[in-house]
């Protein structure tokens, strides 16, 4: 390591002075320079380069497990086990920027509405696409106030199939997200289960999924409605997991002047990363689009 440091800084300091300071011989340094790097050293160099590349391509999100999987799946990159990848990450001084673990939280409940049965019942798997959709609303901070995001997630592939943003909370926010999902996916609505919390959001004004207008839309389309039980944060955990990922992987690391800036950022996360590139352990390390395409191929 000392010789490598001297080699790296030989244009800045005299070799003799650096060898004296680090208490190594000058002749030893030149012998080290003339020695061909070992196969192991070359492999370690390739591993570090590959780890750095995958980490940068994931926007700093992936940890050692997912990076190791990406190395295994890409023939152009040097493969390595998770422990070796973790070592390389420490040597490079890089780590996943997601520092907290996901923990679902309970939402506000609209006690004035008649409850709907929890038909999903925490069964977050689906045998094919467009059979189970979950939805929720979250809020994102800008310098000019709050932006509100409604999203619809397909449980088969964890793909965001519809989303909408606005400055305020209204039934149209979730209706627009649902309409986008239906227009893009063209599901058989008679076989579609739609699940949400009984209240969506962090404040009383956020209770829009339970509104008469939205429920009428679901009934008109023939979509079966399911809602979480009162105070049970795990009933809509998959949707909450996506919103948690959006914030901890993306928006919490940025600042936004206004709604348009945060809207563009959310678009980039969902449409150019989350749906298309980001791998999921529960999908056998495929992205949502890859998982959907695999279904079509088989």
ZADO-1210 file (C-alpha; in nm, 4 decimals, padded with zeros to 6 digits):
<atoms>
<atom x="00.0000" y="00.0000" z="00.0000" code="UNK" pos="1"/>
<atom x="00.2908" y="00.2375" z="00.0768" code="UNK" pos="2"/>
<atom x="00.4507" y="00.1733" z="-00.2619" code="UNK" pos="3"/>
<atom x="00.1167" y="00.2307" z="-00.4331" code="UNK" pos="4"/>
<atom x="00.0812" y="00.5639" z="-00.2519" code="UNK" pos="5"/>
<atom x="00.4294" y="00.6695" z="-00.3579" code="UNK" pos="6"/>
<atom x="00.3534" y="00.5747" z="-00.7176" code="UNK" pos="7"/>
<atom x="00.0326" y="00.7767" z="-00.7105" code="UNK" pos="8"/>
<atom x="00.2061" y="01.0894" z="-00.5755" code="UNK" pos="9"/>
<atom x="00.5450" y="01.0658" z="-00.7480" code="UNK" pos="10"/>
<atom x="00.4641" y="01.3679" z="-00.9665" code="UNK" pos="11"/>
<atom x="00.3980" y="01.5809" z="-00.6588" code="UNK" pos="12"/>
<atom x="00.6818" y="01.4806" z="-00.4241" code="UNK" pos="13"/>
<atom x="01.0349" y="01.3441" z="-00.4628" code="UNK" pos="14"/>
<atom x="01.0487" y="00.9634" z="-00.4443" code="UNK" pos="15"/>
<atom x="01.3444" y="00.9766" z="-00.2044" code="UNK" pos="16"/>
<atom x="01.1607" y="01.2015" z="00.0390" code="UNK" pos="17"/>
<atom x="00.8443" y="00.9897" z="00.0314" code="UNK" pos="18"/>
<atom x="01.0417" y="00.6677" z="00.0868" code="UNK" pos="19"/>
<atom x="01.2228" y="00.8241" z="00.3835" code="UNK" pos="20"/>
<atom x="00.8952" y="00.9544" z="00.5335" code="UNK" pos="21"/>
<atom x="00.7179" y="00.6202" z="00.4925" code="UNK" pos="22"/>
<atom x="01.0282" y="00.4255" z="00.6066" code="UNK" pos="23"/>
<atom x="01.0617" y="00.2103" z="00.2975" code="UNK" pos="24"/>
<atom x="01.3644" y="00.1629" z="00.0752" code="UNK" pos="25"/>
<atom x="01.3969" y="00.3450" z="-00.2528" code="UNK" pos="26"/>
<atom x="01.5355" y="00.0314" z="-00.4193" code="UNK" pos="27"/>
<atom x="01.2405" y="-00.1686" z="-00.2899" code="UNK" pos="28"/>
<atom x="01.0024" y="00.0818" z="-00.4458" code="UNK" pos="29"/>
<atom x="01.1665" y="00.0507" z="-00.7867" code="UNK" pos="30"/>
<atom x="01.1699" y="-00.3292" z="-00.7622" code="UNK" pos="31"/>
<atom x="00.7973" y="-00.3126" z="-00.6832" code="UNK" pos="32"/>
<atom x="00.7412" y="-00.0933" z="-00.9908" code="UNK" pos="33"/>
<atom x="00.9202" y="-00.3368" z="-01.2195" code="UNK" pos="34"/>
<atom x="00.7257" y="-00.6379" z="-01.0946" code="UNK" pos="35"/>
<atom x="00.4337" y="-00.7455" z="-01.3099" code="UNK" pos="36"/>
<atom x="00.1012" y="-00.7321" z="-01.1241" code="UNK" pos="37"/>
<atom x="-00.0306" y="-01.0722" z="-01.0227" code="UNK" pos="38"/>
<atom x="-00.3447" y="-01.2263" z="-01.1687" code="UNK" pos="39"/>
<atom x="-00.5112" y="-01.1770" z="-00.8305" code="UNK" pos="40"/>
<atom x="-00.4184" y="-00.8086" z="-00.8266" code="UNK" pos="41"/>
<atom x="-00.5547" y="-00.7609" z="-01.1770" code="UNK" pos="42"/>
<atom x="-00.8782" y="-00.9374" z="-01.0815" code="UNK" pos="43"/>
<atom x="-00.9177" y="-00.7215" z="-00.7715" code="UNK" pos="44"/>
<atom x="-00.8721" y="-00.4130" z="-00.9863" code="UNK" pos="45"/>
<atom x="-01.1405" y="-00.5322" z="-01.2292" code="UNK" pos="46"/>
<atom x="-01.3759" y="-00.6076" z="-00.9404" code="UNK" pos="47"/>
<atom x="-01.3338" y="-00.2601" z="-00.7937" code="UNK" pos="48"/>
<atom x="-01.3944" y="-00.1009" z="-01.1330" code="UNK" pos="49"/>
<atom x="-01.7067" y="-00.3123" z="-01.1875" code="UNK" pos="50"/>
<atom x="-01.8399" y="-00.2409" z="-00.8364" code="UNK" pos="51"/>
<atom x="-01.7893" y="00.1323" z="-00.8846" code="UNK" pos="52"/>
<atom x="-01.9641" y="00.1208" z="-01.2235" code="UNK" pos="53"/>
<atom x="-02.2725" y="-00.0638" z="-01.0949" code="UNK" pos="54"/>
<atom x="-02.2936" y="00.1565" z="-00.7866" code="UNK" pos="55"/>
<atom x="-02.2876" y="00.4725" z="-01.0004" code="UNK" pos="56"/>
<atom x="-02.5438" y="00.3295" z="-01.2440" code="UNK" pos="57"/>
<atom x="-02.7798" y="00.2637" z="-00.9506" code="UNK" pos="58"/>
<atom x="-02.7506" y="00.6277" z="-00.8440" code="UNK" pos="59"/>
<atom x="-02.5738" y="00.5126" z="-00.5287" code="UNK" pos="60"/>
<atom x="-02.8718" y="00.3049" z="-00.4162" code="UNK" pos="61"/>
<atom x="-02.7489" y="-00.0548" z="-00.4392" code="UNK" pos="62"/>
<atom x="-02.5689" y="-00.2270" z="-00.1544" code="UNK" pos="63"/>
<atom x="-02.3351" y="-00.5254" z="-00.1756" code="UNK" pos="64"/>
<atom x="-02.6111" y="-00.7845" z="-00.2325" code="UNK" pos="65"/>
<atom x="-02.7597" y="-00.6199" z="-00.5403" code="UNK" pos="66"/>
<atom x="-02.4230" y="-00.5155" z="-00.6808" code="UNK" pos="67"/>
<atom x="-02.3005" y="-00.8761" z="-00.6577" code="UNK" pos="68"/>
<atom x="-02.6149" y="-00.9897" z="-00.8401" code="UNK" pos="69"/>
<atom x="-02.5614" y="-00.7306" z="-01.1153" code="UNK" pos="70"/>
<atom x="-02.2023" y="-00.8489" z="-01.1623" code="UNK" pos="71"/>
<atom x="-02.3265" y="-01.2047" z="-01.1973" code="UNK" pos="72"/>
<atom x="-02.5877" y="-01.1073" z="-01.4563" code="UNK" pos="73"/>
<atom x="-02.3555" y="-00.8993" z="-01.6767" code="UNK" pos="74"/>
<atom x="-02.1001" y="-01.0991" z="-01.8764" code="UNK" pos="75"/>
<atom x="-01.8987" y="-00.7833" z="-01.9421" code="UNK" pos="76"/>
<atom x="-01.8258" y="-00.7326" z="-01.5703" code="UNK" pos="77"/>
<atom x="-01.5996" y="-00.9235" z="-01.3338" code="UNK" pos="78"/>
<atom x="-01.8065" y="-01.1434" z="-01.1045" code="UNK" pos="79"/>
<atom x="-01.7570" y="-01.1589" z="-00.7291" code="UNK" pos="80"/>
<atom x="-01.9381" y="-01.2880" z="-00.4224" code="UNK" pos="81"/>
<atom x="-02.1180" y="-01.0524" z="-00.1887" code="UNK" pos="82"/>
<atom x="-01.8370" y="-01.0519" z="00.0706" code="UNK" pos="83"/>
<atom x="-01.5798" y="-00.9601" z="-00.1947" code="UNK" pos="84"/>
<atom x="-01.8067" y="-00.6833" z="-00.3213" code="UNK" pos="85"/>
<atom x="-01.8511" y="-00.5521" z="00.0330" code="UNK" pos="86"/>
<atom x="-01.4726" y="-00.5452" z="00.0748" code="UNK" pos="87"/>
<atom x="-01.4314" y="-00.3587" z="-00.2533" code="UNK" pos="88"/>
<atom x="-01.6946" y="-00.1058" z="-00.1476" code="UNK" pos="89"/>
<atom x="-01.5088" y="-00.0388" z="00.1782" code="UNK" pos="90"/>
<atom x="-01.1812" y="00.0053" z="-00.0097" code="UNK" pos="91"/>
<atom x="-01.3485" y="00.2473" z="-00.2503" code="UNK" pos="92"/>
<atom x="-01.5230" y="00.4333" z="00.0301" code="UNK" pos="93"/>
<atom x="-01.8703" y="00.3847" z="-00.1195" code="UNK" pos="94"/>
<atom x="-02.1942" y="00.2558" z="00.0288" code="UNK" pos="95"/>
<atom x="-02.5655" y="00.2574" z="-00.0379" code="UNK" pos="96"/>
<atom x="-02.7148" y="00.5972" z="00.0334" code="UNK" pos="97"/>
<atom x="-03.0261" y="00.4276" z="00.1742" code="UNK" pos="98"/>
<atom x="-02.9438" y="00.4263" z="00.5446" code="UNK" pos="99"/>
<atom x="-03.2768" y="00.3415" z="00.7053" code="UNK" pos="100"/>
<atom x="-03.4841" y="00.0249" z="00.7019" code="UNK" pos="101"/>
<atom x="-03.8403" y="00.0298" z="00.5760" code="UNK" pos="102"/>
<atom x="-04.1072" y="00.0337" z="00.8455" code="UNK" pos="103"/>
<atom x="-04.4746" y="00.0702" z="00.7479" code="UNK" pos="104"/>
<atom x="-04.6811" y="00.3321" z="00.9260" code="UNK" pos="105"/>
<atom x="-05.0503" y="00.3622" z="00.9974" code="UNK" pos="106"/>
<atom x="-05.2516" y="00.6264" z="00.8105" code="UNK" pos="107"/>
<atom x="-05.5444" y="00.8504" z="00.8943" code="UNK" pos="108"/>
<atom x="-05.8766" y="00.6671" z="00.8783" code="UNK" pos="109"/>
<atom x="-06.2009" y="00.8160" z="00.7560" code="UNK" pos="110"/>
<atom x="-06.4425" y="00.7006" z="01.0239" code="UNK" pos="111"/>
<atom x="-06.7378" y="00.8616" z="00.8448" code="UNK" pos="112"/>
<atom x="-06.7172" y="00.6133" z="00.5573" code="UNK" pos="113"/>
<atom x="-06.8564" y="00.2636" z="00.5557" code="UNK" pos="114"/>
<atom x="-06.5611" y="00.0250" z="00.5722" code="UNK" pos="115"/>
<atom x="-06.4896" y="-00.2119" z="00.2842" code="UNK" pos="116"/>
<atom x="-06.3671" y="-00.5665" z="00.3483" code="UNK" pos="117"/>
<atom x="-05.9949" y="-00.6333" z="00.3312" code="UNK" pos="118"/>
<atom x="-06.0051" y="-00.8782" z="00.0406" code="UNK" pos="119"/>
<atom x="-05.6321" y="-00.8508" z="-00.0279" code="UNK" pos="120"/>
<atom x="-05.5589" y="-00.9790" z="00.3239" code="UNK" pos="121"/>
<atom x="-05.1822" y="-00.9145" z="00.2943" code="UNK" pos="122"/>
<atom x="-05.1453" y="-01.1576" z="00.0028" code="UNK" pos="123"/>
<atom x="-04.9066" y="-00.9421" z="-00.1979" code="UNK" pos="124"/>
<atom x="-04.8349" y="-01.1963" z="-00.4716" code="UNK" pos="125"/>
<atom x="-05.0265" y="-01.2210" z="-00.7997" code="UNK" pos="126"/>
<atom x="-05.0102" y="-01.4979" z="-01.0609" code="UNK" pos="127"/>
<atom x="-05.0253" y="-01.2502" z="-01.3480" code="UNK" pos="128"/>
<atom x="-05.0353" y="-00.8785" z="-01.4179" code="UNK" pos="129"/>
<atom x="-05.3477" y="-00.6624" z="-01.3820" code="UNK" pos="130"/>
<atom x="-05.5018" y="-00.8787" z="-01.1128" code="UNK" pos="131"/>
<atom x="-05.4082" y="-00.6837" z="-00.7979" code="UNK" pos="132"/>
<atom x="-05.3411" y="-00.3115" z="-00.7855" code="UNK" pos="133"/>
<atom x="-05.2623" y="-00.1128" z="-00.4721" code="UNK" pos="134"/>
<atom x="-05.2654" y="00.2635" z="-00.4338" code="UNK" pos="135"/>
<atom x="-05.1722" y="00.5342" z="-00.1882" code="UNK" pos="136"/>
<atom x="-05.0857" y="00.9045" z="-00.1605" code="UNK" pos="137"/>
<atom x="-04.7751" y="01.0714" z="-00.0221" code="UNK" pos="138"/>
<atom x="-04.6422" y="01.4257" z="00.0032" code="UNK" pos="139"/>
<atom x="-04.3114" y="01.5699" z="-00.1193" code="UNK" pos="140"/>
<atom x="-04.1614" y="01.8968" z="00.0020" code="UNK" pos="141"/>
<atom x="-04.0653" y="02.1857" z="-00.2257" code="UNK" pos="142"/>
<atom x="-03.9423" y="02.5367" z="-00.1482" code="UNK" pos="143"/>
<atom x="-04.2857" y="02.6586" z="-00.2525" code="UNK" pos="144"/>
<atom x="-04.4979" y="02.4214" z="-00.0453" code="UNK" pos="145"/>
<atom x="-04.6029" y="02.0583" z="-00.0778" code="UNK" pos="146"/>
<atom x="-04.6489" y="01.8418" z="-00.3830" code="UNK" pos="147"/>
<atom x="-04.8809" y="01.5423" z="-00.3557" code="UNK" pos="148"/>
<atom x="-04.8280" y="01.2125" z="-00.5368" code="UNK" pos="149"/>
<atom x="-05.0841" y="00.9401" z="-00.5982" code="UNK" pos="150"/>
<atom x="-04.9531" y="00.6130" z="-00.7395" code="UNK" pos="151"/>
<atom x="-05.0927" y="00.2773" z="-00.8493" code="UNK" pos="152"/>
<atom x="-04.8749" y="-00.0338" z="-00.8187" code="UNK" pos="153"/>
<atom x="-04.9271" y="-00.3730" z="-00.9845" code="UNK" pos="154"/>
<atom x="-04.8420" y="-00.6424" z="-00.7292" code="UNK" pos="155"/>
<atom x="-04.7400" y="-00.8947" z="-00.9960" code="UNK" pos="156"/>
<atom x="-04.4305" y="-00.7032" z="-01.1041" code="UNK" pos="157"/>
<atom x="-04.4179" y="-00.4199" z="-00.8462" code="UNK" pos="158"/>
<atom x="-04.4482" y="-00.1852" z="-01.1434" code="UNK" pos="159"/>
<atom x="-04.5919" y="00.1632" z="-01.1037" code="UNK" pos="160"/>
<atom x="-04.8665" y="00.1508" z="-01.3658" code="UNK" pos="161"/>
<atom x="-05.0122" y="00.4949" z="-01.3001" code="UNK" pos="162"/>
<atom x="-04.9260" y="00.8087" z="-01.1058" code="UNK" pos="163"/>
<atom x="-05.0330" y="01.1696" z="-01.0738" code="UNK" pos="164"/>
<atom x="-04.9051" y="01.4799" z="-00.8962" code="UNK" pos="165"/>
<atom x="-05.0757" y="01.7979" z="-00.7831" code="UNK" pos="166"/>
<atom x="-05.0494" y="02.0894" z="-00.5425" code="UNK" pos="167"/>
<atom x="-05.3514" y="01.9848" z="-00.3404" code="UNK" pos="168"/>
<atom x="-05.5370" y="01.6771" z="-00.2261" code="UNK" pos="169"/>
<atom x="-05.8502" y="01.6035" z="-00.4202" code="UNK" pos="170"/>
<atom x="-06.0297" y="01.3020" z="-00.5594" code="UNK" pos="171"/>
<atom x="-05.9024" y="01.3950" z="-00.9050" code="UNK" pos="172"/>
<atom x="-05.5463" y="01.3196" z="-00.7896" code="UNK" pos="173"/>
<atom x="-05.6094" y="00.9489" z="-00.7382" code="UNK" pos="174"/>
<atom x="-05.8613" y="00.9369" z="-01.0229" code="UNK" pos="175"/>
<atom x="-05.5973" y="01.0649" z="-01.2645" code="UNK" pos="176"/>
<atom x="-05.3497" y="00.8033" z="-01.1453" code="UNK" pos="177"/>
<atom x="-05.6109" y="00.5285" z="-01.1874" code="UNK" pos="178"/>
<atom x="-05.7099" y="00.6552" z="-01.5322" code="UNK" pos="179"/>
<atom x="-05.3473" y="00.6556" z="-01.6443" code="UNK" pos="180"/>
<atom x="-05.3067" y="00.2995" z="-01.5189" code="UNK" pos="181"/>
<atom x="-05.6158" y="00.1769" z="-01.7028" code="UNK" pos="182"/>
<atom x="-05.5236" y="00.3540" z="-02.0257" code="UNK" pos="183"/>
<atom x="-05.1702" y="00.2162" z="-02.0261" code="UNK" pos="184"/>
<atom x="-05.2509" y="-00.1392" z="-01.9129" code="UNK" pos="185"/>
<atom x="-05.5997" y="-00.2009" z="-02.0578" code="UNK" pos="186"/>
<atom x="-05.6875" y="-00.4554" z="-01.7858" code="UNK" pos="187"/>
<atom x="-05.9949" y="-00.6727" z="-01.7631" code="UNK" pos="188"/>
<atom x="-06.1464" y="-00.4632" z="-01.4840" code="UNK" pos="189"/>
<atom x="-06.3895" y="-00.7412" z="-01.3912" code="UNK" pos="190"/>
<atom x="-06.0897" y="-00.9442" z="-01.2687" code="UNK" pos="191"/>
<atom x="-05.9075" y="-00.6566" z="-01.1032" code="UNK" pos="192"/>
<atom x="-05.8778" y="-00.6091" z="-00.7265" code="UNK" pos="193"/>
<atom x="-05.8054" y="-00.2509" z="-00.6153" code="UNK" pos="194"/>
<atom x="-05.6655" y="-00.2125" z="-00.2625" code="UNK" pos="195"/>
<atom x="-05.6016" y="00.1022" z="-00.0607" code="UNK" pos="196"/>
<atom x="-05.5931" y="00.2221" z="00.2965" code="UNK" pos="197"/>
<atom x="-05.9226" y="00.3417" z="00.4401" code="UNK" pos="198"/>
<atom x="-05.7569" y="00.6804" z="00.4551" code="UNK" pos="199"/>
<atom x="-05.4708" y="00.7848" z="00.2293" code="UNK" pos="200"/>
<atom x="-05.2325" y="01.0463" z="00.3534" code="UNK" pos="201"/>
<atom x="-05.0984" y="01.2190" z="00.6611" code="UNK" pos="202"/>
<atom x="-05.3803" y="01.4638" z="00.7273" code="UNK" pos="203"/>
<atom x="-05.7577" y="01.4600" z="00.7445" code="UNK" pos="204"/>
<atom x="-05.7829" y="01.6352" z="00.4065" code="UNK" pos="205"/>
<atom x="-05.6048" y="01.3409" z="00.2457" code="UNK" pos="206"/>
<atom x="-05.8996" y="01.1050" z="00.2751" code="UNK" pos="207"/>
<atom x="-05.9802" y="01.0936" z="-00.0934" code="UNK" pos="208"/>
<atom x="-05.9688" y="00.7246" z="-00.1902" code="UNK" pos="209"/>
<atom x="-06.2750" y="00.6650" z="00.0268" code="UNK" pos="210"/>
<atom x="-06.4691" y="00.9491" z="-00.1373" code="UNK" pos="211"/>
<atom x="-06.8056" y="00.8771" z="-00.2993" code="UNK" pos="212"/>
<atom x="-06.6804" y="00.9970" z="-00.6370" code="UNK" pos="213"/>
<atom x="-06.3805" y="00.7640" z="-00.6390" code="UNK" pos="214"/>
<atom x="-06.5808" y="00.4672" z="-00.5146" code="UNK" pos="215"/>
<atom x="-06.8377" y="00.5344" z="-00.7856" code="UNK" pos="216"/>
<atom x="-06.5596" y="00.5264" z="-01.0458" code="UNK" pos="217"/>
<atom x="-06.4460" y="00.1851" z="-00.9218" code="UNK" pos="218"/>
<atom x="-06.8003" y="00.0474" z="-00.9286" code="UNK" pos="219"/>
<atom x="-06.8669" y="00.1848" z="-01.2767" code="UNK" pos="220"/>
<atom x="-06.5539" y="00.0107" z="-01.4081" code="UNK" pos="221"/>
<atom x="-06.6447" y="-00.3133" z="-01.2334" code="UNK" pos="222"/>
<atom x="-06.3296" y="-00.3087" z="-01.0206" code="UNK" pos="223"/>
<atom x="-06.3475" y="-00.4964" z="-00.6905" code="UNK" pos="224"/>
<atom x="-06.2530" y="-00.2730" z="-00.3983" code="UNK" pos="225"/>
<atom x="-06.0511" y="-00.3776" z="-00.0942" code="UNK" pos="226"/>
<atom x="-05.9381" y="-00.1637" z="00.1994" code="UNK" pos="227"/>
<atom x="-05.6972" y="-00.2016" z="00.4870" code="UNK" pos="228"/>
<atom x="-05.8234" y="-00.2632" z="00.8348" code="UNK" pos="229"/>
<atom x="-05.8291" y="00.0234" z="01.0816" code="UNK" pos="230"/>
<atom x="-05.4836" y="00.0978" z="01.2183" code="UNK" pos="231"/>
<atom x="-05.3133" y="-00.2010" z="01.0495" code="UNK" pos="232"/>
<atom x="-05.0038" y="-00.0590" z="00.8786" code="UNK" pos="233"/>
<atom x="-04.9112" y="-00.3909" z="00.7130" code="UNK" pos="234"/>
<atom x="-05.2261" y="-00.4288" z="00.5014" code="UNK" pos="235"/>
<atom x="-05.0893" y="-00.1955" z="00.2337" code="UNK" pos="236"/>
<atom x="-04.7202" y="-00.2556" z="00.3009" code="UNK" pos="237"/>
<atom x="-04.6149" y="-00.3070" z="-00.0630" code="UNK" pos="238"/>
<atom x="-04.7468" y="00.0321" z="-00.1666" code="UNK" pos="239"/>
<atom x="-04.5891" y="00.1962" z="00.1353" code="UNK" pos="240"/>
<atom x="-04.2617" y="00.0219" z="00.0486" code="UNK" pos="241"/>
<atom x="-04.2570" y="00.1856" z="-00.2940" code="UNK" pos="242"/>
<atom x="-04.3262" y="00.5310" z="-00.1489" code="UNK" pos="243"/>
<atom x="-04.0537" y="00.4743" z="00.1117" code="UNK" pos="244"/>
<atom x="-03.8091" y="00.3780" z="-00.1659" code="UNK" pos="245"/>
<atom x="-03.8989" y="00.6859" z="-00.3682" code="UNK" pos="246"/>
<atom x="-03.8143" y="00.9115" z="-00.0753" code="UNK" pos="247"/>
<atom x="-03.5125" y="00.7350" z="00.0731" code="UNK" pos="248"/>
<atom x="-03.3542" y="00.6416" z="-00.2574" code="UNK" pos="249"/>
<atom x="-03.4345" y="00.9600" z="-00.4453" code="UNK" pos="250"/>
<atom x="-03.6270" y="01.2664" z="-00.3318" code="UNK" pos="251"/>
<atom x="-03.4755" y="01.2937" z="00.0174" code="UNK" pos="252"/>
<atom x="-03.1394" y="01.3543" z="-00.1483" code="UNK" pos="253"/>
<atom x="-03.2622" y="01.6449" z="-00.3610" code="UNK" pos="254"/>
<atom x="-03.4174" y="01.9880" z="-00.3110" code="UNK" pos="255"/>
<atom x="-03.6978" y="02.1217" z="-00.5293" code="UNK" pos="256"/>
<atom x="-03.7994" y="02.4788" z="-00.6008" code="UNK" pos="257"/>
<atom x="-04.1570" y="02.4004" z="-00.7006" code="UNK" pos="258"/>
<atom x="-04.4047" y="02.1367" z="-00.8105" code="UNK" pos="259"/>
<atom x="-04.2676" y="02.1125" z="-01.1644" code="UNK" pos="260"/>
<atom x="-03.9187" y="02.0297" z="-01.0393" code="UNK" pos="261"/>
<atom x="-04.0384" y="01.7559" z="-00.8078" code="UNK" pos="262"/>
<atom x="-04.2737" y="01.6234" z="-01.0783" code="UNK" pos="263"/>
<atom x="-03.9804" y="01.5901" z="-01.3197" code="UNK" pos="264"/>
<atom x="-03.7738" y="01.4171" z="-01.0527" code="UNK" pos="265"/>
<atom x="-04.0526" y="01.1690" z="-00.9779" code="UNK" pos="266"/>
<atom x="-04.0877" y="01.1030" z="-01.3518" code="UNK" pos="267"/>
<atom x="-03.7159" y="01.0245" z="-01.3756" code="UNK" pos="268"/>
<atom x="-03.7317" y="00.7893" z="-01.0778" code="UNK" pos="269"/>
<atom x="-04.0406" y="00.5986" z="-01.1884" code="UNK" pos="270"/>
<atom x="-04.0101" y="00.5921" z="-01.5661" code="UNK" pos="271"/>
<atom x="-03.6331" y="00.5790" z="-01.6230" code="UNK" pos="272"/>
<atom x="-03.5149" y="00.3920" z="-01.3144" code="UNK" pos="273"/>
<atom x="-03.7660" y="00.2171" z="-01.0892" code="UNK" pos="274"/>
<atom x="-03.9808" y="00.0504" z="-01.3569" code="UNK" pos="275"/>
<atom x="-03.7054" y="-00.0140" z="-01.6077" code="UNK" pos="276"/>
<atom x="-03.3736" y="-00.0631" z="-01.4260" code="UNK" pos="277"/>
<atom x="-03.4064" y="-00.1091" z="-01.0493" code="UNK" pos="278"/>
<atom x="-03.3855" y="-00.4779" z="-00.9603" code="UNK" pos="279"/>
<atom x="-03.6003" y="-00.6330" z="-00.6870" code="UNK" pos="280"/>
<atom x="-03.4947" y="-00.9241" z="-00.4711" code="UNK" pos="281"/>
<atom x="-03.8559" y="-01.0471" z="-00.4607" code="UNK" pos="282"/>
<atom x="-03.8580" y="-01.0584" z="-00.8443" code="UNK" pos="283"/>
<atom x="-03.5448" y="-01.2759" z="-00.8609" code="UNK" pos="284"/>
<atom x="-03.3382" y="-00.9632" z="-00.9211" code="UNK" pos="285"/>
<atom x="-03.5353" y="-00.8458" z="-01.2227" code="UNK" pos="286"/>
<atom x="-03.6762" y="-00.4990" z="-01.2779" code="UNK" pos="287"/>
<atom x="-04.0568" y="-00.4621" z="-01.3001" code="UNK" pos="288"/>
<atom x="-04.0413" y="-00.4278" z="-01.6805" code="UNK" pos="289"/>
<atom x="-03.8155" y="-00.7330" z="-01.7097" code="UNK" pos="290"/>
<atom x="-04.0537" y="-00.9320" z="-01.4908" code="UNK" pos="291"/>
<atom x="-04.3483" y="-00.8285" z="-01.7087" code="UNK" pos="292"/>
<atom x="-04.1595" y="-00.9174" z="-02.0266" code="UNK" pos="293"/>
<atom x="-04.0656" y="-01.2553" z="-01.8793" code="UNK" pos="294"/>
<atom x="-04.4359" y="-01.3274" z="-01.8290" code="UNK" pos="295"/>
<atom x="-04.5066" y="-01.2424" z="-02.1940" code="UNK" pos="296"/>
<atom x="-04.2166" y="-01.4582" z="-02.3155" code="UNK" pos="297"/>
<atom x="-04.3374" y="-01.7608" z="-02.1243" code="UNK" pos="298"/>
</atoms>
